[in-house]
Amino acid sequence: MLKPPWRLILWLGALILLGACGADTQPGGGVLFVTSAPPGANVLVNGEPRGHTPLTVRDLEPGEHEIVLHSEGYEDTQIIVTVRARQTVNATATLRVARRPSGHRLAFFSNRDGAYDLWTVNETGRDPLRWSSHRWVRSPLMVAAAPGGGVIAVNVEEAGGLKTWLISGPRPDLPPNAEPELRALGGDVFRILQWSSDGRSLLMKNMVSQTIWISAPTGTVTQLRIPEAPRGVLTAAFVPDGNSIAYADYENTYLLSLDGLKRQPVAPNGREGNTYLRFSRDGRQLVFASMQKPNAYNAGELFLAEPNGGDPQKLTLAGSQDFDPIWTADGRRIIYVHRENVQQSAADLDPSLLVSNLWVIDLQARTQRPLTAFAGKRVRQPSISTDDQRVTFVCNCSGRDDIWVADFFGGDPYALTQDDAIDSFPMWLW
């Protein structure tokens, strides 16, 4: 009796098993590795569900494939990838928080119809409406909206000097074609500083006498008497309680009651003074820029002070030039403009050469990070939405100034206005 050829049988069996295992395999296929931030997004490859990120998809035919990432609360993200035989291609995406329509509206200045006026758009950048009809020849130098947007103050350089105007702002209960009230305020030497928290008073600086004045929306203007300031005052800000202000002269930064009777020091000045005094809404903390050398932006190292005492805490790096800090409504975060070309001396006095981005400080988490990361661009004029979810700002990303938006909680910044006009000073109204 012949013995079975065991070695041959085993070899043939192995070939059969290998053939069975590779029956569904495409020898020339490629591999796709998909990741997302946050993870757990549903992955569709060419419309077919394949699983959740992070995900490895094998044996794809060479060529282009459509990847769609879907996650609840985020916008769908589409990626087109090119798969090559026997190679692995990576596809990754940061999901953008879904922008749910919520009836928000913002205002900004634009020369899109040939002259500068106040315009409004909805939160998606659509439905543009011109609100004012003054047709300024030049772009505003400073704009400030009273809380709630009921009145908007504007500094514009006109023939004869710097003019201050008050515009009655759009409201949800007004028709879009309502005629706004426009009133000139004071003389030709006032620079807008800040509205009070109740929107009833406007703080201004007389640029000639270096004094501080307070105006009511009716147009009456009165000087705030500040003792012992022979060289004048650099800047000032309302304390949210409405009973006092903070101001910086050429020596120090103080709190002063509106009747001028109570004064106390808050923080020492930088070498060139303190600027951008901004209180949190509860009035418990004051952020300011300590200016160490002259520059066109009044920028410096950011500090945080408690008005009732204590040494100020430095928030940004020594030697930095940061400016225009603004608070979120909850008092947790501070958004500010960070100048990146500090070493370019020509840009110290020429704002058109500014290179900057927005940064955000989380005071509770004790962290800070860039909110935008444009290369070689000029980012400025941040404004936080009324729901604390996003920040609008101006960027010359396209070669001209447009309004952009960055979400706090994910996604890349995106343009809100894109035309041939110059847009500036975005302000969230509601």
GIMO-V319020 format. One record per run of one state. SS is the DSSP state (a for helix, b for strand, c for the rest). FROM is the first residue (numbers start at 1). LEN is the number of residues. If there is no record, write none. Layout:
SS | FROM | LEN
SS | FROM | LEN
This chain:
c | 1 | 5
a | 6 | 16
c | 22 | 8
b | 30 | 8
c | 38 | 4
b | 42 | 4
c | 46 | 2
b | 48 | 5
c | 53 | 2
b | 55 | 6
c | 61 | 2
b | 63 | 8
c | 71 | 3
b | 74 | 1
c | 75 | 2
b | 77 | 7
c | 84 | 4
b | 88 | 7
c | 95 | 2
b | 97 | 1
c | 98 | 7
b | 105 | 6
c | 111 | 5
b | 116 | 7
c | 123 | 6
b | 129 | 2
c | 131 | 5
b | 136 | 1
c | 137 | 5
b | 142 | 4
c | 146 | 5
b | 151 | 8
c | 159 | 2
b | 161 | 8
c | 169 | 13
b | 182 | 4
c | 186 | 4
b | 190 | 6
c | 196 | 5
b | 201 | 6
c | 207 | 4
b | 211 | 6
c | 217 | 4
b | 221 | 4
c | 225 | 8
b | 233 | 6
c | 239 | 5
b | 244 | 6
c | 250 | 2
b | 252 | 6
c | 258 | 5
b | 263 | 6
c | 269 | 5
b | 274 | 6
c | 280 | 6
b | 286 | 5
c | 291 | 9
b | 300 | 6
c | 306 | 7
b | 313 | 2
c | 315 | 7
b | 322 | 6
c | 328 | 5
b | 333 | 7
c | 340 | 5
a | 345 | 4
c | 349 | 2
a | 351 | 3
c | 354 | 2
b | 356 | 7
c | 363 | 4
b | 367 | 4
c | 371 | 8
b | 379 | 6
c | 385 | 5
b | 390 | 6
c | 396 | 6
b | 402 | 6
c | 408 | 6
b | 414 | 2
c | 416 | 7
b | 423 | 6
c | 429 | 2
